[in-house]
Amino acid sequence: MTENPPKKPSKSDRTRAQILEAARLLFAEHGYEGTSIRDVAAHASIDPAMVIRYFRSKDELFARAAVVDLKLPALRVIDRNAIGETLIRRFLEIWEGPASGPGMAILLRSATSNEFAAEKLRDVFGNQVRPVIAAAADPADAGRRAGLVSSQLLGLAMCRYLLRLPPVVALSHDEIIQNVGPTLQRYAVGEA
């Protein structure tokens, strides 16, 4: 039995990917409000009508560009004393690892000025962060604990990746793990 060779992407597939890549880059750099369909088209070297043809609207383009899957670890199978360190290591992988993508930067930069982006970020919180944190301790307290974990990590992301505050950018991964890990540990497991 012979295998079929991989299908070569069609011109339409390549155009869609080109538009999406331009949108990811521009939304991550300028946010939702600071990026127009014309900007995306110019960056992708195509006519703006093509962006609309493939994505129908700026909101749909944004929704496709800002897809976020945090792939958070199952905390119930991790040593309870290593939860904070595990979370901060995963955070660094999401933002700086080889498979990092612009999705979180797009959402974070845009959420302060765009309700659609804010809602997508709340969805990530409700569907990905809260359930994972719920497994670390009493599920009845999961919302509060997940909110505290998120506030710490989103604040760090804002300072390190969007505002690029020099002292925060200068921190090594080890320094971040050493300083933020214990705080996340307390938040995640509900210890005072």
Secondary structure, DSSP 8 states (H G I E B T S, - for coil): ----------HHHHHHHHHHHHHHHHHHHHTTTT--HHHHHHHHTS-HHHHHHHHSSHHHHHHHHT--------GGGS-GGGHHHHHHHHHHHHHHSTT--SHHHHHHHHHTT-HHHHHHHHHHIIIIIHHHHHTTS-GGGHHHHHHHHHHHHHHHHIIIIIS--HHHHT--HHHHHHHHHHHHHHHHHT--
